[in-house]
C-alpha cells in the first residue's frame, strides 16, 4: 500500500504538532481569536487532530459533528477562512514540511470552505 499524505507528513504526532501550532497562531490573531471565547481548546484541538488525520488519509474515521453543523453560528467569513489557511501554511513551513506536501494539504482542505464559511462577521 502506498503511503498516504498523512504518512508523508509524519502521522499523528506530526498532525498534533501542527494543530497545536495552528491554534497558537489563531489565538494570537485578533480577527479570529474571538471565535474561541469560552471554547474548550483541548477538546477542540483533539477534534481537529482527529478530523485532519482522517482527511489526510490516516484510515481512521472522524466521529465528530459534520463541519457545517460545527461551524454554524460562528459567523466565519471567507477572510477568516483565508487567514486560517495562511496560518496553517506558516505552521507547516515552520515545521519544514515540503512545499509539495503543503500544496497537497491545501488541496485537501480548500473544498471545506463551503462547509465552514457562514456569511458575515458579527459587528
C-alpha positions in Angstrom: 0.0 0.0 0.0 1.3 3.4 -0.9 2.0 5.9 1.8 -0.8 8.5 2.3 -0.4 12.2 2.7 -0.9 11.5 6.4 2.1 9.2 6.3 4.2 11.6 4.4 3.5 14.3 6.9 4.7 12.1 9.8 1.5 10.6 11.2 -0.5 11.5 14.2 2.4 13.1 16.2 3.1 15.5 13.3 -0.6 16.3 12.9 -0.9 17.0 16.6 2.2 19.3 16.5 0.8 21.2 13.5 -2.6 21.6 15.2 -1.0 22.9 18.4 0.9 25.4 16.3 -2.1 26.4 14.3 -4.3 27.1 17.4 -1.5 29.1 19.0 -1.5 31.3 15.9 -5.2 31.5 15.7 -5.5 32.6 19.3 -3.0 35.4 18.6 -5.0 36.6 15.5 -7.4 39.4 16.7 -9.7 38.7 13.7 -10.1 35.0 14.6 -9.4 34.7 18.3 -12.9 35.8 19.4 -14.4 32.7 17.8 -12.7 30.6 20.5 -14.0 32.6 23.5 -15.4 30.1 26.0 -14.3 27.1 24.0 -12.6 24.0 25.5 -9.4 24.3 23.4 -8.0 20.9 24.4 -11.2 19.2 23.2 -11.2 21.3 20.0 -7.6 20.5 19.3 -8.3 16.9 19.8 -11.3 17.1 17.3 -9.2 19.0 14.8 -6.4 16.4 15.1 -8.9 13.6 14.5 -10.5 15.4 11.6 -7.3 16.3 9.8 -5.9 12.8 10.4 -8.9 11.2 8.7 -9.0 13.8 5.9 -5.3 13.3 5.2 -5.5 9.6 4.9 -4.9 8.0 8.3 -7.5 5.4 7.6 -9.3 6.3 10.9 -12.9 7.7 10.8 -13.6 11.1 12.4 -16.7 10.7 14.6 -17.3 14.4 15.4 -20.1 16.6 14.2 -20.1 17.5 10.5 -18.3 20.7 9.6 -21.3 22.6 8.6 -23.1 21.9 11.9 -19.9 22.5 13.9 -19.3 25.9 12.4 -22.9 27.2 12.2 -23.5 30.3 14.2 -19.8 31.1 14.4 -20.1 33.7 11.6 -16.9 32.6 9.9 -16.2 34.7 6.9 -14.1 34.0 3.8 -11.4 36.3 5.1 -11.3 34.3 8.4 -11.0 31.0 6.4 -8.2 32.5 4.3 -6.4 33.8 7.4 -6.7 30.3 9.0 -5.3 28.7 5.8 -2.4 31.2 5.8 -1.7 30.4 9.5 -1.7 26.7 8.6 0.8 27.3 5.8 3.0 29.2 8.2 2.9 26.4 10.7 3.7 23.7 8.1 6.6 25.8 6.7 7.9 26.3 10.3 7.9 22.5 10.7 9.8 22.3 7.4 7.1 20.4 5.6 8.0 20.1 1.9 6.2 22.6 -0.4 4.7 19.7 -2.4 3.1 18.3 0.7 1.8 21.8 1.8 0.2 22.1 -1.6 -1.5 18.7 -1.2 -2.7 19.6 2.3 -4.2 22.9 0.9 -5.9 21.0 -1.9 -7.5 18.7 0.6 -8.9 21.4 2.8 -9.8 24.0 0.2 -13.2 22.3 -0.6 -14.1 22.6 3.1 -14.6 26.4 2.7 -18.3 25.8 1.7 -18.9 23.9 4.9 -17.1 26.3 7.2 -17.9 29.8 5.9 -21.3 31.0 7.1 -21.6 34.6 5.9 -20.8 37.9 7.6 -18.8 38.5 10.7 -20.6 39.9 13.8 -20.2 43.6 14.1 
